[in-house]
Amino acid sequence: MPYVNIKITNEGVTPEKKAELIKGATQLLVDVLGKNPNTTVVVIDEVDTDNWGIAGETVTERRKNGQ
């Protein structure tokens, strides 16, 4: 049973886009590894931008600075 964990920043991703991610990740495992889609689990974790850091600063700060 494959388990895929997708982590994204909590910036308004719609339920429709999340469904596309789930479908796409599932299909990728079917196509590449021949996995059964009925036993493939995909979890999307949304992380607050204050809790996600890149290059020593939070995403919140990077967004403020236009990065």
PDB file of N, H, CA, C and O in Angstrom:
ATOM      1  N   MET A   1       0.851  -1.182   0.000  1.00  0.00           N
ATOM      2  CA  MET A   1       0.000   0.000   0.000  1.00  0.00           C
ATOM      3  C   MET A   1       0.892   1.239   0.000  1.00  0.00           C
ATOM      4  O   MET A   1       1.448   1.590   1.041  1.00  0.00           O
ATOM      5  N   PRO A   2       1.039   1.901  -1.134  1.00  0.00           N
ATOM      6  CA  PRO A   2       1.842   3.125  -1.194  1.00  0.00           C
ATOM      7  C   PRO A   2       1.185   4.254  -0.400  1.00  0.00           C
ATOM      8  O   PRO A   2      -0.038   4.374  -0.338  1.00  0.00           O
ATOM      9  N   TYR A   3       2.033   5.062   0.193  1.00  0.00           N
ATOM     10  H   TYR A   3       3.027   4.965   0.142  1.00  0.00           H
ATOM     11  CA  TYR A   3       1.587   6.220   0.968  1.00  0.00           C
ATOM     12  C   TYR A   3       2.367   7.426   0.454  1.00  0.00           C
ATOM     13  O   TYR A   3       3.598   7.430   0.480  1.00  0.00           O
ATOM     14  N   VAL A   4       1.660   8.438  -0.009  1.00  0.00           N
ATOM     15  H   VAL A   4       0.660   8.434  -0.031  1.00  0.00           H
ATOM     16  CA  VAL A   4       2.278   9.662  -0.505  1.00  0.00           C
ATOM     17  C   VAL A   4       1.847  10.797   0.401  1.00  0.00           C
ATOM     18  O   VAL A   4       0.656  10.969   0.665  1.00  0.00           O
ATOM     19  N   ASN A   5       2.824  11.585   0.886  1.00  0.00           N
ATOM     20  H   ASN A   5       3.790  11.445   0.672  1.00  0.00           H
ATOM     21  CA  ASN A   5       2.525  12.737   1.728  1.00  0.00           C
ATOM     22  C   ASN A   5       2.992  13.994   0.995  1.00  0.00           C
ATOM     23  O   ASN A   5       4.187  14.187   0.767  1.00  0.00           O
ATOM     24  N   ILE A   6       2.039  14.838   0.635  1.00  0.00           N
ATOM     25  H   ILE A   6       1.069  14.681   0.820  1.00  0.00           H
ATOM     26  CA  ILE A   6       2.333  16.099  -0.051  1.00  0.00           C
ATOM     27  C   ILE A   6       2.194  17.225   0.966  1.00  0.00           C
ATOM     28  O   ILE A   6       1.160  17.362   1.619  1.00  0.00           O
ATOM     29  N   LYS A   7       3.239  18.021   1.091  1.00  0.00           N
ATOM     30  H   LYS A   7       4.080  17.909   0.561  1.00  0.00           H
ATOM     31  CA  LYS A   7       3.199  19.170   1.994  1.00  0.00           C
ATOM     32  C   LYS A   7       3.224  20.439   1.156  1.00  0.00           C
ATOM     33  O   LYS A   7       4.101  20.629   0.314  1.00  0.00           O
ATOM     34  N   ILE A   8       2.242  21.305   1.406  1.00  0.00           N
ATOM     35  H   ILE A   8       1.530  21.150   2.090  1.00  0.00           H
ATOM     36  CA  ILE A   8       2.142  22.577   0.697  1.00  0.00           C
ATOM     37  C   ILE A   8       1.898  23.673   1.717  1.00  0.00           C
ATOM     38  O   ILE A   8       1.426  23.408   2.823  1.00  0.00           O
ATOM     39  N   THR A   9       2.222  24.907   1.343  1.00  0.00           N
ATOM     40  H   THR A   9       2.605  25.122   0.444  1.00  0.00           H
ATOM     41  CA  THR A   9       1.905  26.009   2.242  1.00  0.00           C
ATOM     42  C   THR A   9       0.408  26.283   2.202  1.00  0.00           C
ATOM     43  O   THR A   9      -0.252  26.075   1.183  1.00  0.00           O
ATOM     44  N   ASN A  10      -0.102  26.742   3.303  1.00  0.00           N
ATOM     45  H   ASN A  10       0.433  26.910   4.130  1.00  0.00           H
ATOM     46  CA  ASN A  10      -1.528  27.006   3.472  1.00  0.00           C
ATOM     47  C   ASN A  10      -1.850  28.373   2.860  1.00  0.00           C
ATOM     48  O   ASN A  10      -1.948  29.382   3.558  1.00  0.00           O
ATOM     49  N   GLU A  11      -2.009  28.370   1.552  1.00  0.00           N
ATOM     50  H   GLU A  11      -1.929  27.550   0.985  1.00  0.00           H
ATOM     51  CA  GLU A  11      -2.237  29.627   0.837  1.00  0.00           C
ATOM     52  C   GLU A  11      -3.418  29.524  -0.119  1.00  0.00           C
ATOM     53  O   GLU A  11      -3.355  29.976  -1.262  1.00  0.00           O
ATOM     54  N   GLY A  12      -4.489  28.924   0.369  1.00  0.00           N
ATOM     55  H   GLY A  12      -4.540  28.556   1.297  1.00  0.00           H
ATOM     56  CA  GLY A  12      -5.738  28.956  -0.375  1.00  0.00           C
ATOM     57  C   GLY A  12      -5.868  27.978  -1.521  1.00  0.00           C
ATOM     58  O   GLY A  12      -6.557  28.268  -2.499  1.00  0.00           O
ATOM     59  N   VAL A  13      -5.228  26.831  -1.430  1.00  0.00           N
ATOM     60  H   VAL A  13      -4.669  26.595  -0.635  1.00  0.00           H
ATOM     61  CA  VAL A  13      -5.400  25.824  -2.470  1.00  0.00           C
ATOM     62  C   VAL A  13      -6.836  25.302  -2.381  1.00  0.00           C
ATOM     63  O   VAL A  13      -7.298  24.913  -1.309  1.00  0.00           O
ATOM     64  N   THR A  14      -7.515  25.300  -3.491  1.00  0.00           N
ATOM     65  H   THR A  14      -7.139  25.616  -4.362  1.00  0.00           H
ATOM     66  CA  THR A  14      -8.932  24.906  -3.505  1.00  0.00           C
ATOM     67  C   THR A  14      -9.089  23.395  -3.352  1.00  0.00           C
ATOM     68  O   THR A  14      -8.167  22.635  -3.648  1.00  0.00           O
ATOM     69  N   PRO A  15     -10.256  22.970  -2.890  1.00  0.00           N
ATOM     70  CA  PRO A  15     -10.520  21.528  -2.836  1.00  0.00           C
ATOM     71  C   PRO A  15     -10.368  20.855  -4.195  1.00  0.00           C
ATOM     72  O   PRO A  15      -9.945  19.702  -4.273  1.00  0.00           O
ATOM     73  N   GLU A  16     -10.707  21.567  -5.260  1.00  0.00           N
ATOM     74  H   GLU A  16     -11.050  22.504  -5.196  1.00  0.00           H
ATOM     75  CA  GLU A  16     -10.566  21.014  -6.600  1.00  0.00           C
ATOM     76  C   GLU A  16      -9.100  20.770  -6.954  1.00  0.00           C
ATOM     77  O   GLU A  16      -8.767  19.745  -7.549  1.00  0.00           O
ATOM     78  N   LYS A  17      -8.237  21.697  -6.595  1.00  0.00           N
ATOM     79  H   LYS A  17      -8.508  22.529  -6.112  1.00  0.00           H
ATOM     80  CA  LYS A  17      -6.806  21.535  -6.866  1.00  0.00           C
ATOM     81  C   LYS A  17      -6.225  20.408  -6.021  1.00  0.00           C
ATOM     82  O   LYS A  17      -5.359  19.666  -6.486  1.00  0.00           O
ATOM     83  N   LYS A  18      -6.689  20.275  -4.793  1.00  0.00           N
ATOM     84  H   LYS A  18      -7.392  20.877  -4.415  1.00  0.00           H
ATOM     85  CA  LYS A  18      -6.225  19.168  -3.949  1.00  0.00           C
ATOM     86  C   LYS A  18      -6.651  17.835  -4.547  1.00  0.00           C
ATOM     87  O   LYS A  18      -5.886  16.871  -4.534  1.00  0.00           O
ATOM     88  N   ALA A  19      -7.867  17.781  -5.070  1.00  0.00           N
ATOM     89  H   ALA A  19      -8.489  18.564  -5.081  1.00  0.00           H
ATOM     90  CA  ALA A  19      -8.344  16.558  -5.710  1.00  0.00           C
ATOM     91  C   ALA A  19      -7.479  16.224  -6.925  1.00  0.00           C
ATOM     92  O   ALA A  19      -7.200  15.053  -7.184  1.00  0.00           O
ATOM     93  N   GLU A  20      -7.052  17.250  -7.672  1.00  0.00           N
ATOM     94  H   GLU A  20      -7.279  18.201  -7.462  1.00  0.00           H
ATOM     95  CA  GLU A  20      -6.159  17.020  -8.815  1.00  0.00           C
ATOM     96  C   GLU A  20      -4.817  16.461  -8.353  1.00  0.00           C
ATOM     97  O   GLU A  20      -4.267  15.559  -8.986  1.00  0.00           O
ATOM     98  N   LEU A  21      -4.292  16.993  -7.255  1.00  0.00           N
ATOM     99  H   LEU A  21      -4.739  17.725  -6.741  1.00  0.00           H
ATOM    100  CA  LEU A  21      -3.030  16.480  -6.711  1.00  0.00           C
ATOM    101  C   LEU A  21      -3.166  15.008  -6.318  1.00  0.00           C
ATOM    102  O   LEU A  21      -2.297  14.191  -6.623  1.00  0.00           O
ATOM    103  N   ILE A  22      -4.253  14.687  -5.648  1.00  0.00           N
ATOM    104  H   ILE A  22      -4.959  15.351  -5.400  1.00  0.00           H
ATOM    105  CA  ILE A  22      -4.481  13.307  -5.208  1.00  0.00           C
ATOM    106  C   ILE A  22      -4.589  12.381  -6.414  1.00  0.00           C
ATOM    107  O   ILE A  22      -3.968  11.319  -6.449  1.00  0.00           O
ATOM    108  N   LYS A  23      -5.373  12.785  -7.389  1.00  0.00           N
ATOM    109  H   LYS A  23      -5.878  13.647  -7.361  1.00  0.00           H
ATOM    110  CA  LYS A  23      -5.548  11.966  -8.589  1.00  0.00           C
ATOM    111  C   LYS A  23      -4.221  11.806  -9.340  1.00  0.00           C
ATOM    112  O   LYS A  23      -3.878  10.711  -9.784  1.00  0.00           O
ATOM    113  N   GLY A  24      -3.493  12.897  -9.474  1.00  0.00           N
ATOM    114  H   GLY A  24      -3.772  13.787  -9.113  1.00  0.00           H
ATOM    115  CA  GLY A  24      -2.228  12.865 -10.204  1.00  0.00           C
ATOM    116  C   GLY A  24      -1.164  12.019  -9.524  1.00  0.00           C
ATOM    117  O   GLY A  24      -0.457  11.261 -10.187  1.00  0.00           O
ATOM    118  N   ALA A  25      -1.044  12.144  -8.201  1.00  0.00           N
ATOM    119  H   ALA A  25      -1.619  12.760  -7.662  1.00  0.00           H
ATOM    120  CA  ALA A  25      -0.061  11.349  -7.466  1.00  0.00           C
ATOM    121  C   ALA A  25      -0.406   9.873  -7.534  1.00  0.00           C
ATOM    122  O   ALA A  25       0.473   9.025  -7.685  1.00  0.00           O
ATOM    123  N   THR A  26      -1.682   9.576  -7.424  1.00  0.00           N
ATOM    124  H   THR A  26      -2.396  10.265  -7.302  1.00  0.00           H
ATOM    125  CA  THR A  26      -2.130   8.184  -7.527  1.00  0.00           C
ATOM    126  C   THR A  26      -1.807   7.624  -8.902  1.00  0.00           C
ATOM    127  O   THR A  26      -1.278   6.518  -9.018  1.00  0.00           O
ATOM    128  N   GLN A  27      -2.123   8.382  -9.939  1.00  0.00           N
ATOM    129  H   GLN A  27      -2.552   9.280  -9.845  1.00  0.00           H
ATOM    130  CA  GLN A  27      -1.875   7.913 -11.302  1.00  0.00           C
ATOM    131  C   GLN A  27      -0.389   7.739 -11.575  1.00  0.00           C
ATOM    132  O   GLN A  27       0.001   6.824 -12.301  1.00  0.00           O
ATOM    133  N   LEU A  28       0.442   8.600 -11.007  1.00  0.00           N
ATOM    134  H   LEU A  28       0.125   9.343 -10.417  1.00  0.00           H
ATOM    135  CA  LEU A  28       1.885   8.479 -11.168  1.00  0.00           C
ATOM    136  C   LEU A  28       2.383   7.134 -10.632  1.00  0.00           C
ATOM    137  O   LEU A  28       3.204   6.475 -11.270  1.00  0.00           O
ATOM    138  N   LEU A  29       1.888   6.730  -9.466  1.00  0.00           N
ATOM    139  H   LEU A  29       1.221   7.265  -8.947  1.00  0.00           H
ATOM    140  CA  LEU A  29       2.297   5.449  -8.900  1.00  0.00           C
ATOM    141  C   LEU A  29       1.777   4.275  -9.718  1.00  0.00           C
ATOM    142  O   LEU A  29       2.435   3.239  -9.819  1.00  0.00           O
ATOM    143  N   VAL A  30       0.604   4.442 -10.296  1.00  0.00           N
ATOM    144  H   VAL A  30       0.070   5.283 -10.214  1.00  0.00           H
ATOM    145  CA  VAL A  30       0.066   3.404 -11.188  1.00  0.00           C
ATOM    146  C   VAL A  30       0.952   3.286 -12.425  1.00  0.00           C
ATOM    147  O   VAL A  30       1.347   2.183 -12.804  1.00  0.00           O
ATOM    148  N   ASP A  31       1.263   4.417 -13.053  1.00  0.00           N
ATOM    149  H   ASP A  31       0.942   5.313 -12.745  1.00  0.00           H
ATOM    150  CA  ASP A  31       2.006   4.426 -14.311  1.00  0.00           C
ATOM    151  C   ASP A  31       3.462   3.997 -14.151  1.00  0.00           C
ATOM    152  O   ASP A  31       3.980   3.232 -14.965  1.00  0.00           O
ATOM    153  N   VAL A  32       4.119   4.486 -13.106  1.00  0.00           N
ATOM    154  H   VAL A  32       3.699   5.107 -12.444  1.00  0.00           H
ATOM    155  CA  VAL A  32       5.556   4.255 -12.955  1.00  0.00           C
ATOM    156  C   VAL A  32       5.860   2.939 -12.241  1.00  0.00           C
ATOM    157  O   VAL A  32       6.772   2.211 -12.634  1.00  0.00           O
ATOM    158  N   LEU A  33       5.094   2.636 -11.192  1.00  0.00           N
ATOM    159  H   LEU A  33       4.353   3.227 -10.873  1.00  0.00           H
ATOM    160  CA  LEU A  33       5.399   1.462 -10.374  1.00  0.00           C
ATOM    161  C   LEU A  33       4.380   0.345 -10.495  1.00  0.00           C
ATOM    162  O   LEU A  33       4.548  -0.718  -9.897  1.00  0.00           O
ATOM    163  N   GLY A  34       3.325   0.578 -11.263  1.00  0.00           N
ATOM    164  H   GLY A  34       3.189   1.442 -11.749  1.00  0.00           H
ATOM    165  CA  GLY A  34       2.309  -0.457 -11.423  1.00  0.00           C
ATOM    166  C   GLY A  34       1.487  -0.715 -10.163  1.00  0.00           C
ATOM    167  O   GLY A  34       0.964  -1.813  -9.974  1.00  0.00           O
ATOM    168  N   LYS A  35       1.374   0.293  -9.303  1.00  0.00           N
ATOM    169  H   LYS A  35       1.799   1.185  -9.456  1.00  0.00           H
ATOM    170  CA  LYS A  35       0.651   0.135  -8.038  1.00  0.00           C
ATOM    171  C   LYS A  35      -0.858   0.159  -8.244  1.00  0.00           C
ATOM    172  O   LYS A  35      -1.369   0.745  -9.198  1.00  0.00           O
ATOM    173  N   ASN A  36      -1.540  -0.485  -7.336  1.00  0.00           N
ATOM    174  H   ASN A  36      -1.125  -0.961  -6.560  1.00  0.00           H
ATOM    175  CA  ASN A  36      -3.005  -0.540  -7.360  1.00  0.00           C
ATOM    176  C   ASN A  36      -3.557   0.785  -6.824  1.00  0.00           C
ATOM    177  O   ASN A  36      -3.269   1.143  -5.682  1.00  0.00           O
ATOM    178  N   PRO A  37      -4.335   1.513  -7.612  1.00  0.00           N
ATOM    179  CA  PRO A  37      -4.871   2.788  -7.131  1.00  0.00           C
ATOM    180  C   PRO A  37      -5.828   2.623  -5.953  1.00  0.00           C
ATOM    181  O   PRO A  37      -6.015   3.559  -5.175  1.00  0.00           O
ATOM    182  N   ASN A  38      -6.431   1.455  -5.813  1.00  0.00           N
ATOM    183  H   ASN A  38      -6.280   0.695  -6.445  1.00  0.00           H
ATOM    184  CA  ASN A  38      -7.377   1.221  -4.719  1.00  0.00           C
ATOM    185  C   ASN A  38      -6.704   1.084  -3.366  1.00  0.00           C
ATOM    186  O   ASN A  38      -7.366   1.154  -2.330  1.00  0.00           O
ATOM    187  N   THR A  39      -5.385   0.887  -3.370  1.00  0.00           N
ATOM    188  H   THR A  39      -4.848   0.830  -4.211  1.00  0.00           H
ATOM    189  CA  THR A  39      -4.673   0.774  -2.093  1.00  0.00           C
ATOM    190  C   THR A  39      -3.631   1.875  -1.930  1.00  0.00           C
ATOM    191  O   THR A  39      -2.793   1.814  -1.031  1.00  0.00           O
ATOM    192  N   THR A  40      -3.685   2.882  -2.801  1.00  0.00           N
ATOM    193  H   THR A  40      -4.367   2.931  -3.531  1.00  0.00           H
ATOM    194  CA  THR A  40      -2.751   4.003  -2.731  1.00  0.00           C
ATOM    195  C   THR A  40      -3.362   5.128  -1.890  1.00  0.00           C
ATOM    196  O   THR A  40      -4.478   5.582  -2.141  1.00  0.00           O
ATOM    197  N   VAL A  41      -2.602   5.557  -0.895  1.00  0.00           N
ATOM    198  H   VAL A  41      -1.695   5.188  -0.691  1.00  0.00           H
ATOM    199  CA  VAL A  41      -3.055   6.614   0.020  1.00  0.00           C
ATOM    200  C   VAL A  41      -2.281   7.893  -0.286  1.00  0.00           C
ATOM    201  O   VAL A  41      -1.056   7.871  -0.402  1.00  0.00           O
ATOM    202  N   VAL A  42      -2.994   8.996  -0.415  1.00  0.00           N
ATOM    203  H   VAL A  42      -3.989   9.014  -0.321  1.00  0.00           H
ATOM    204  CA  VAL A  42      -2.370  10.304  -0.611  1.00  0.00           C
ATOM    205  C   VAL A  42      -2.896  11.235   0.478  1.00  0.00           C
ATOM    206  O   VAL A  42      -4.105  11.386   0.650  1.00  0.00           O
ATOM    207  N   VAL A  43      -1.976  11.855   1.208  1.00  0.00           N
ATOM    208  H   VAL A  43      -0.994  11.733   1.069  1.00  0.00           H
ATOM    209  CA  VAL A  43      -2.329  12.805   2.264  1.00  0.00           C
ATOM    210  C   VAL A  43      -1.713  14.148   1.922  1.00  0.00           C
ATOM    211  O   VAL A  43      -0.533  14.232   1.582  1.00  0.00           O
ATOM    212  N   ILE A  44      -2.517  15.199   2.011  1.00  0.00           N
ATOM    213  H   ILE A  44      -3.475  15.131   2.287  1.00  0.00           H
ATOM    214  CA  ILE A  44      -2.028  16.557   1.781  1.00  0.00           C
ATOM    215  C   ILE A  44      -2.014  17.285   3.118  1.00  0.00           C
ATOM    216  O   ILE A  44      -3.047  17.428   3.772  1.00  0.00           O
ATOM    217  N   ASP A  45      -0.825  17.745   3.516  1.00  0.00           N
ATOM    218  H   ASP A  45       0.014  17.629   2.985  1.00  0.00           H
ATOM    219  CA  ASP A  45      -0.679  18.552   4.726  1.00  0.00           C
ATOM    220  C   ASP A  45      -0.459  19.996   4.309  1.00  0.00           C
ATOM    221  O   ASP A  45       0.423  20.297   3.505  1.00  0.00           O
ATOM    222  N   GLU A  46      -1.268  20.880   4.865  1.00  0.00           N
ATOM    223  H   GLU A  46      -1.984  20.636   5.519  1.00  0.00           H
ATOM    224  CA  GLU A  46      -1.089  22.304   4.612  1.00  0.00           C
ATOM    225  C   GLU A  46      -0.352  22.913   5.805  1.00  0.00           C
ATOM    226  O   GLU A  46      -0.792  22.796   6.949  1.00  0.00           O
ATOM    227  N   VAL A  47       0.762  23.557   5.518  1.00  0.00           N
ATOM    228  H   VAL A  47       1.119  23.651   4.589  1.00  0.00           H
ATOM    229  CA  VAL A  47       1.625  24.116   6.549  1.00  0.00           C
ATOM    230  C   VAL A  47       1.516  25.636   6.505  1.00  0.00           C
ATOM    231  O   VAL A  47       1.615  26.243   5.439  1.00  0.00           O
ATOM    232  N   ASP A  48       1.312  26.243   7.663  1.00  0.00           N
ATOM    233  H   ASP A  48       1.231  25.750   8.529  1.00  0.00           H
ATOM    234  CA  ASP A  48       1.263  27.694   7.740  1.00  0.00           C
ATOM    235  C   ASP A  48       2.598  28.274   7.280  1.00  0.00           C
ATOM    236  O   ASP A  48       3.652  27.714   7.581  1.00  0.00           O
ATOM    237  N   THR A  49       2.563  29.378   6.561  1.00  0.00           N
ATOM    238  H   THR A  49       1.707  29.833   6.317  1.00  0.00           H
ATOM    239  CA  THR A  49       3.788  29.959   6.021  1.00  0.00           C
ATOM    240  C   THR A  49       4.759  30.412   7.108  1.00  0.00           C
ATOM    241  O   THR A  49       5.953  30.556   6.841  1.00  0.00           O
ATOM    242  N   ASP A  50       4.270  30.641   8.331  1.00  0.00           N
ATOM    243  H   ASP A  50       3.301  30.525   8.548  1.00  0.00           H
ATOM    244  CA  ASP A  50       5.159  30.958   9.450  1.00  0.00           C
ATOM    245  C   ASP A  50       5.943  29.731   9.905  1.00  0.00           C
ATOM    246  O   ASP A  50       6.953  29.860  10.597  1.00  0.00           O
ATOM    247  N   ASN A  51       5.484  28.542   9.518  1.00  0.00           N
ATOM    248  H   ASN A  51       4.663  28.437   8.956  1.00  0.00           H
ATOM    249  CA  ASN A  51       6.114  27.290   9.944  1.00  0.00           C
ATOM    250  C   ASN A  51       6.904  26.610   8.832  1.00  0.00           C
ATOM    251  O   ASN A  51       7.301  25.454   8.973  1.00  0.00           O
ATOM    252  N   TRP A  52       7.134  27.310   7.739  1.00  0.00           N
ATOM    253  H   TRP A  52       6.811  28.250   7.624  1.00  0.00           H
ATOM    254  CA  TRP A  52       7.864  26.761   6.598  1.00  0.00           C
ATOM    255  C   TRP A  52       9.019  27.718   6.309  1.00  0.00           C
ATOM    256  O   TRP A  52       8.807  28.902   6.048  1.00  0.00           O
ATOM    257  N   GLY A  53      10.224  27.197   6.358  1.00  0.00           N
ATOM    258  H   GLY A  53      10.396  26.235   6.570  1.00  0.00           H
ATOM    259  CA  GLY A  53      11.390  28.047   6.148  1.00  0.00           C
ATOM    260  C   GLY A  53      12.182  27.656   4.924  1.00  0.00           C
ATOM    261  O   GLY A  53      12.305  26.477   4.594  1.00  0.00           O
ATOM    262  N   ILE A  54      12.717  28.659   4.253  1.00  0.00           N
ATOM    263  H   ILE A  54      12.618  29.617   4.521  1.00  0.00           H
ATOM    264  CA  ILE A  54      13.587  28.469   3.098  1.00  0.00           C
ATOM    265  C   ILE A  54      14.742  29.462   3.234  1.00  0.00           C
ATOM    266  O   ILE A  54      14.529  30.651   3.472  1.00  0.00           O
ATOM    267  N   ALA A  55      15.936  28.967   3.082  1.00  0.00           N
ATOM    268  H   ALA A  55      16.109  28.002   2.888  1.00  0.00           H
ATOM    269  CA  ALA A  55      17.126  29.832   3.109  1.00  0.00           C
ATOM    270  C   ALA A  55      17.195  30.681   4.380  1.00  0.00           C
ATOM    271  O   ALA A  55      17.616  31.837   4.344  1.00  0.00           O
ATOM    272  N   GLY A  56      16.780  30.098   5.487  1.00  0.00           N
ATOM    273  H   GLY A  56      16.438  29.159   5.516  1.00  0.00           H
ATOM    274  CA  GLY A  56      16.914  30.775   6.772  1.00  0.00           C
ATOM    275  C   GLY A  56      15.816  31.750   7.130  1.00  0.00           C
ATOM    276  O   GLY A  56      15.930  32.449   8.137  1.00  0.00           O
ATOM    277  N   GLU A  57      14.760  31.825   6.346  1.00  0.00           N
ATOM    278  H   GLU A  57      14.668  31.258   5.528  1.00  0.00           H
ATOM    279  CA  GLU A  57      13.649  32.704   6.704  1.00  0.00           C
ATOM    280  C   GLU A  57      12.322  32.032   6.391  1.00  0.00           C
ATOM    281  O   GLU A  57      12.252  31.107   5.582  1.00  0.00           O
ATOM    282  N   THR A  58      11.272  32.512   7.044  1.00  0.00           N
ATOM    283  H   THR A  58      11.329  33.264   7.701  1.00  0.00           H
ATOM    284  CA  THR A  58       9.959  31.910   6.830  1.00  0.00           C
ATOM    285  C   THR A  58       9.415  32.303   5.457  1.00  0.00           C
ATOM    286  O   THR A  58       9.820  33.307   4.871  1.00  0.00           O
ATOM    287  N   VAL A  59       8.501  31.493   4.969  1.00  0.00           N
ATOM    288  H   VAL A  59       8.173  30.677   5.444  1.00  0.00           H
ATOM    289  CA  VAL A  59       7.846  31.810   3.706  1.00  0.00           C
ATOM    290  C   VAL A  59       7.066  33.114   3.847  1.00  0.00           C
ATOM    291  O   VAL A  59       6.979  33.894   2.899  1.00  0.00           O
ATOM    292  N   THR A  60       6.504  33.348   5.018  1.00  0.00           N
ATOM    293  H   THR A  60       6.575  32.715   5.789  1.00  0.00           H
ATOM    294  CA  THR A  60       5.785  34.608   5.267  1.00  0.00           C
ATOM    295  C   THR A  60       6.685  35.800   4.970  1.00  0.00           C
ATOM    296  O   THR A  60       6.283  36.729   4.270  1.00  0.00           O
ATOM    297  N   GLU A  61       7.903  35.770   5.505  1.00  0.00           N
ATOM    298  H   GLU A  61       8.229  35.015   6.075  1.00  0.00           H
ATOM    299  CA  GLU A  61       8.859  36.868   5.287  1.00  0.00           C
ATOM    300  C   GLU A  61       9.286  36.937   3.818  1.00  0.00           C
ATOM    301  O   GLU A  61       9.401  38.024   3.253  1.00  0.00           O
ATOM    302  N   ARG A  62       9.515  35.804   3.219  1.00  0.00           N
ATOM    303  H   ARG A  62       9.421  34.920   3.678  1.00  0.00           H
ATOM    304  CA  ARG A  62       9.915  35.787   1.806  1.00  0.00           C
ATOM    305  C   ARG A  62       8.821  36.380   0.935  1.00  0.00           C
ATOM    306  O   ARG A  62       9.111  37.116  -0.008  1.00  0.00           O
ATOM    307  N   ARG A  63       7.564  36.069   1.239  1.00  0.00           N
ATOM    308  H   ARG A  63       7.328  35.471   2.005  1.00  0.00           H
ATOM    309  CA  ARG A  63       6.444  36.625   0.465  1.00  0.00           C
ATOM    310  C   ARG A  63       6.405  38.154   0.618  1.00  0.00           C
ATOM    311  O   ARG A  63       6.151  38.879  -0.345  1.00  0.00           O
ATOM    312  N   LYS A  64       6.661  38.625   1.837  1.00  0.00           N
ATOM    313  H   LYS A  64       6.867  38.036   2.618  1.00  0.00           H
ATOM    314  CA  LYS A  64       6.678  40.081   2.084  1.00  0.00           C
ATOM    315  C   LYS A  64       7.766  40.764   1.261  1.00  0.00           C
ATOM    316  O   LYS A  64       7.608  41.901   0.816  1.00  0.00           O
ATOM    317  N   ASN A  65       8.881  40.042   1.065  1.00  0.00           N
ATOM    318  H   ASN A  65       9.009  39.118   1.426  1.00  0.00           H
ATOM    319  CA  ASN A  65      10.025  40.599   0.332  1.00  0.00           C
ATOM    320  C   ASN A  65       9.954  40.322  -1.166  1.00  0.00           C
ATOM    321  O   ASN A  65      10.894  40.620  -1.902  1.00  0.00           O
ATOM    322  N   GLY A  66       8.835  39.752  -1.615  1.00  0.00           N
ATOM    323  H   GLY A  66       8.071  39.510  -1.017  1.00  0.00           H
ATOM    324  CA  GLY A  66       8.656  39.513  -3.039  1.00  0.00           C
ATOM    325  C   GLY A  66       9.410  38.305  -3.589  1.00  0.00           C
ATOM    326  O   GLY A  66       9.658  38.218  -4.791  1.00  0.00           O
ATOM    327  N   GLN A  67       9.770  37.385  -2.718  1.00  0.00           N
ATOM    328  H   GLN A  67       9.569  37.456  -1.741  1.00  0.00           H
ATOM    329  CA  GLN A  67      10.504  36.183  -3.171  1.00  0.00           C
ATOM    330  C   GLN A  67       9.583  35.014  -3.303  1.00  0.00           C
ATOM    331  O   GLN A  67      10.019  33.923  -3.671  1.00  0.00           O
TER     332      GLN A  67
END
